[in-house]
Amino acid sequence: MRWLMAGHIDHYICENCHGIHLSELQELEGVLESRLFVEHEDAILTTEVEIRPTALLMLVADLGRLNMNYPSLKVFVDIVDDNLPRLIVADYLHTQAGMEQHQFQWIVQQTMMATQQLVQELAELGYLMQDEPQKSPSAVH
């Protein structure tokens, strides 16, 4: 937590999952949750993105390319019967051998930047479950 604060990375602790939520990523359109879980020997940064069901087939076909374009991230689809499909974006940090503050901050910032770029690309491809834009009523004269 101190390292995140020192790196000016906005975050908060969730009461339900005991994860450290990353505010900057959670504010992106289509992102459900973005969390950092710190364990004894590792840290996992995950972001869950809600996918349009009609885009699922195209997204699965595109997973190989996405994983190659974002080599520091692990990108995969999670489908649970009761929920809409989700894309999981993850990064794993080994901390057993030791990690210094500047290394941790750099890795988290790079992961966040790559995740933002990926979410933007997903939006441009039309894969994200987004709120429909409000259409202003046109006047009839």
N, C-alpha and C positions, 0 to 999 in steps of 0.2 A: 504494500500500500504506500509506503514511504517513497519507493522508487517511482511509482506511478505519479504521485504528487510532485516529486522533484522533476519529472519529465513533462509536467503540465498536461497529463493525459487525464481527461475528465472521466470519473468513474464513481460508482456507488456499490454498496454491498446489498445484495438481495436477501431478504429474510426467508424466502421460500427455498432457494436452491444453494445457498451458501457460496455463490459465485460472485465474482467481482464483475459487475456489468460495465461495459465500455460505452459511455453515453454518445460519443461521436458516431460510432457505428450504428447504435440503436436508433438514431434519429434518421437514418437513411430510409427512403421509401422501399417497402417490401421486406425490410429486416424485422424479424420477430424478436430475436434476442442475440446479444453479443456478449460473451462472458469469458472471463479468465479464471481458470481453476488452478490453484497452486497446491501441489502435493509435496511430499517429502523429497522425492527424487526428480520431479518434473513439473512442468507447467503446460497447460493446454489452453489455447485460445480458440474458441469456437464461435461461429456466427451462423444463425439459422435464418434462411431466406425462404419466404413463402412463394411457391411456384404456381402459375396457372395450370390447372389440370389439362387444358387443351395444348399446352406447350411442353408437356412432360416427355412425349416421344422425341421431339426435336432436341430437347435438352439432353436426354440420355444419349442420343446420337452425337452430341457435341461435347460430351464429358472428356473424351481423350484430348481434344484440342484445348479445352479449358485447363486441364491439368498440365499440359505442356506449356501453355502461355503464362501460367502462374506457378512456376516450379516450387516456390516456397510454401505453397498452400496445398492441402489435400482437399479435393472437391468431390463430393459424392451425394447421391440422392437418398433421401430417407422417406419411405412411404409407410404410413400407419393408417389402418382402415378407417378410423374415425376422423382423421384430419386431412387437410389439403396436403399435397406433396411439398416436401421441403428440400432445399439444397443446403447441405452442411458444408461449411468452409472452415477448415481447421489448420492450426499450426501447432507443432509439438516442440517443446524446449527441454533438453536434458539439463538438469541443474545439479546432478549428483557430483560432478567433478568441480563444481563451483562456477559462479557467474558473477561478474561485477555489474555494478549499477548501470554504467554507460552501455555495456553489452545488452543487458536486458531491455533498456529503454530503446535502443536502436532496433532490436529484433521486434519488439511490440509495435513501434512506429512503422517499420517496414511492412509488417503483417497487416496493420490497419490500412495502410496506403494501398497495398495490393488488393485487400478485400473491398475497399471503396471502388477501385477501378473495375474489379470483377462485377460488383453489384451494378455499376453504371453500364457496363457492357450487357449484362443480363436485361436491364431495363430497355436498352436500345434494341435488343433482339426481340423484345416483347415477351420474355419468359416470366416476368414477375407478376405476382398477383398484386395489382395496384388499384387504388380507388379510382373509379371512373371520373374523368374530369367533368366538372359541372358545366353543362351547356347553358349559356345564357339564352333566355327565351327571345326569339326574334319577333319584332313587332310586325303586325300585319296592318298595312295602311290601305 
